[in-house]
Amino acid sequence: MTLRIDHVSGAAAILTGVIVFAISGELPVGSMSFPGAGMMPKLLCVLMILFGIVLVARAGASKPFAGVNWSDAPHALIVFAITVLAVTFYTTLGFIISMALMLTALVAFERRPLHYAALYGICISVASYALFTMVLKSPLERGLLGF
């Protein structure tokens, strides 16, 4: 049997779904009329597992894993590192600052002018913060500076 791209992708989706489902085990599911904090993570995990199974089952149609071109791996690692930094400093800096910095870095990394990247990062993070805190009444991390 030839190992194919969808075998690896499907297995990764299944493994991630199982791990996150196990981690979110203590969160209350609630009911359909009053969902708890664990309903969405568990629902998404079940969907990830199901779609991972579909990927593995239909993997014969994908390219062999040995033929994967890894030339874009450095780019992916830098994007991953920027995201890890944003998540690491999220509670310290707060939502607006950490997301603005992350979006600015990601857009600037794609060779866009820094002033456009900063404007984009600031506008999207402030708009997202307003949406979640004012419209959806869902508190987000404020950080040391209070926003």
BAVEX-233871 format. One line per 8 residues: number of its first residue (from 1); their letters; for each residue x, y, z of N, C-alpha, C. Coordinates in steps of 0.02 Angstrom, whole numbers. Example, Ala and Ser with C-alpha at 12.3 -4.5 7.8 and 13.67 -1.06 7.14 Angstrom:
<atoms>
1 = as = 660/-284/390/615/-225/390/660/-165/390  642/-112/354/684/-53/357/645/2/394
</atoms>
This chain:
<atoms>
1 = mtlridhv = 42/-59/0/0/0/0/44/62/0  28/110/-42/65/172/-47/35/223/1  78/254/40/56/307/86/42/369/45  -17/396/52/-38/453/13/-49/515/57  -53/573/25/-61/637/60/-124/636/104  -179/610/77/-241/609/116/-239/560/173  -197/508/170/-188/464/228/-160/504/286  -108/543/272/-75/582/324/-120/638/349
9 = sgaaailt = -152/674/303/-197/729/322/-257/703/363  -286/649/341/-343/620/377/-323/596/446  -265/562/451/-241/539/516/-228/598/563  -199/652/536/-186/711/577/-252/742/602  -302/744/558/-367/772/579/-400/728/632  -396/663/624/-424/617/674/-388/624/740  -322/625/739/-283/630/800/-296/696/836  -297/751/798/-311/817/828/-381/818/858
17 = gvivfais = -430/791/823/-498/789/849/-504/750/913  -470/692/916/-472/651/976/-438/686/1035  -381/718/1023/-345/752/1076/-385/811/1104  -411/853/1059/-450/911/1082/-514/889/1116  -545/835/1092/-606/809/1125/-589/786/1196  -532/753/1204/-511/731/1270/-496/790/1317  -464/841/1290/-448/900/1330/-510/937/1351  -560/940/1307/-621/977/1323/-672/935/1360
25 = gelpvgsm = -652/878/1385/-697/832/1418/-733/860/1479  -701/905/1515/-731/932/1576/-779/990/1563  -779/1016/1502/-823/1072/1487/-895/1047/1482  -944/1084/1511/-1013/1062/1508/-1042/1069/1437  -1077/1018/1415/-1108/1019/1348/-1172/1059/1349  -1211/1052/1402/-1275/1087/1406/-1328/1052/1365  -1376/1090/1340/-1430/1062/1299/-1436/1103/1235  -1479/1082/1190/-1488/1118/1127/-1517/1188/1139
33 = sfpgagmm = -1559/1194/1190/-1589/1259/1204/-1543/1304/1244  -1497/1274/1281/-1449/1314/1321/-1381/1279/1317  -1344/1289/1261/-1280/1254/1253/-1228/1277/1303  -1188/1230/1325/-1133/1246/1371/-1069/1262/1334  -1017/1275/1372/-953/1295/1343/-920/1238/1304  -939/1176/1317/-908/1120/1283/-943/1097/1220  -1001/1126/1204/-1038/1101/1146/-1001/1113/1080  -979/1174/1068/-947/1188/1003/-880/1151/996
41 = pkllcvlm = -836/1152/1047/-773/1114/1038/-786/1040/1023  -833/1010/1059/-847/939/1048/-879/926/980  -924/971/960/-955/964/894/-903/970/839  -859/1018/845/-806/1026/795/-758/967/795  -744/939/853/-700/881/857/-731/821/823  -795/810/834/-830/754/801/-828/764/725  -840/825/702/-838/838/630/-767/827/602  -716/849/640/-647/838/617/-632/764/611
49 = ilfgivlv = -655/725/660/-643/653/658/-679/621/599  -742/640/588/-780/612/532/-749/630/465  -730/694/456/-699/714/393/-630/682/385  -595/671/439/-531/636/436/-540/565/413  -593/532/437/-608/463/415/-624/463/341  -663/512/318/-679/517/246/-615/526/205  -570/569/229/-506/580/194/-466/515/188  -461/479/243/-423/416/243/-456/366/196
57 = aragaskp = -522/362/198/-559/313/157/-551/328/82  -547/391/64/-542/410/-7/-471/430/-27  -423/410/11/-354/431/-1/-324/404/-66  -353/353/-94/-326/325/-156/-325/374/-213  -366/426/-209/-370/475/-263/-317/530/-256  -281/532/-200/-232/585/-190/-163/563/-213  -116/611/-214/-48/598/-236/-9/561/-181  43/524/-200/84/490/-151/119/541/-104
65 = fagvnwsd = 124/523/-41/155/567/8/229/579/-7  262/529/-36/333/536/-53/345/591/-105  294/609/-144/302/659/-196/286/730/-173  278/741/-109/262/807/-84/322/854/-91  309/913/-117/360/964/-124/362/1005/-59  417/1002/-24/424/1035/41/457/1103/36  457/1133/-23/491/1197/-32/457/1255/6  394/1247/23/358/1300/58/359/1291/134
73 = aphalivf = 396/1241/158/399/1227/230/427/1285/271  480/1320/249/504/1377/289/450/1431/297  412/1444/245/358/1494/248/306/1472/300  287/1409/297/237/1383/344/263/1386/416  326/1372/426/354/1375/494/355/1446/522  369/1494/480/369/1564/503/298/1585/521  248/1567/480/178/1582/496/159/1549/562  180/1486/570/166/1450/632/198/1484/692
81 = aitvlavt = 261/1507/685/296/1540/740/262/1606/759  240/1645/710/205/1708/723/141/1694/762  105/1642/742/43/1624/776/56/1600/847  108/1561/857/126/1537/924/143/1596/969  179/1645/944/195/1705/983/132/1743/1003  86/1749/957/23/1785/972/-16/1748/1026  -19/1683/1022/-55/1644/1072/-19/1647/1140  47/1646/1139/86/1649/1200/75/1714/1238
89 = fyttlgfi = 72/1769/1203/65/1835/1236/-6/1861/1238  -54/1818/1220/-125/1839/1218/-150/1863/1286  -136/1826/1338/-162/1845/1404/-125/1906/1432  -63/1914/1414/-24/1971/1439/-42/2035/1402  -43/2032/1336/-55/2092/1296/-129/2106/1284  -171/2055/1289/-242/2064/1275/-257/2049/1202  -322/2045/1188/-345/2026/1121/-324/2076/1068  -339/2140/1079/-328/2190/1026/-255/2195/1007
97 = ismalmlt = -211/2201/1056/-140/2210/1041/-110/2146/1011  -124/2088/1040/-93/2027/1015/-119/2010/944  -184/2019/932/-210/2005/865/-187/2057/814  -183/2120/835/-159/2172/789/-86/2158/769  -45/2140/818/25/2124/803/31/2062/758  -9/2010/774/-6/1950/734/-28/1963/662  -84/1997/653/-108/2011/585/-60/2056/547  -33/2106/581/16/2150/549/77/2110/527
105 = alvaferr = 103/2067/570/161/2027/553/146/1979/495  88/1948/496/71/1901/442/63/1936/375  30/1993/375/20/2030/313/86/2059/288  126/2086/333/192/2114/314/238/2058/288  232/1999/318/272/1942/296/256/1922/224  196/1937/202/176/1923/133/197/1980/85  244/2019/106/275/2073/66/227/2129/49  185/2147/96/141/2205/89/174/2263/127
113 = plhyaaly = 160/2325/107/189/2382/142/169/2381/216  216/2399/259/206/2395/331/148/2439/354  139/2498/326/85/2541/349/17/2512/331  11/2478/274/-52/2445/256/-64/2384/302  -11/2348/315/-17/2290/359/-39/2311/429  -10/2365/455/-28/2389/522/-100/2414/523  -119/2451/472/-188/2475/469/-238/2417/467  -223/2367/427/-265/2308/422/-269/2272/490
121 = gicisvas = -211/2260/521/-209/2225/585/-248/2261/640  -240/2326/643/-275/2365/694/-350/2366/682  -370/2379/619/-442/2383/604/-478/2316/615  -448/2261/593/-480/2196/602/-483/2177/675  -430/2189/714/-432/2169/785/-481/2212/824  -485/2277/811/-533/2320/846/-605/2302/827  -617/2289/762/-684/2269/740/-704/2202/770  -658/2155/773/-673/2090/803/-688/2097/877
129 = yalftmvl = -648/2138/910/-658/2149/982/-727/2180/994  -745/2230/953/-811/2261/960/-867/2212/947  -859/2171/897/-910/2121/881/-921/2073/939  -867/2046/966/-874/1997/1019/-897/2028/1085  -870/2086/1103/-887/2114/1168/-953/2151/1169  -969/2188/1116/-1029/2229/1115/-1090/2192/1086  -1080/2160/1030/-1136/2128/996/-1151/2059/1026  -1099/2018/1031/-1108/1949/1055/-1104/1943/1131
137 = ksplergl = -1085/1996/1165/-1080/1997/1238/-1035/1941/1264  -981/1929/1229/-933/1878/1247/-867/1912/1266  -847/1909/1328/-786/1945/1349/-723/1915/1318  -678/1959/1299/-613/1938/1274/-560/1964/1322  -501/1934/1315/-445/1952/1359/-427/2026/1352  -421/2061/1409/-406/2132/1406/-331/2147/1411  -293/2107/1445/-222/2117/1450/-203/2169/1502  -138/2183/1507/-113/2229/1558/-133/2302/1547
145 = lgf = -144/2321/1485/-161/2390/1469/-236/2404/1474  -276/2352/1485/-347/2362/1494/-389/2359/1431  -358/2343/1374/-397/2335/1312/-367/2281/1269
</atoms>
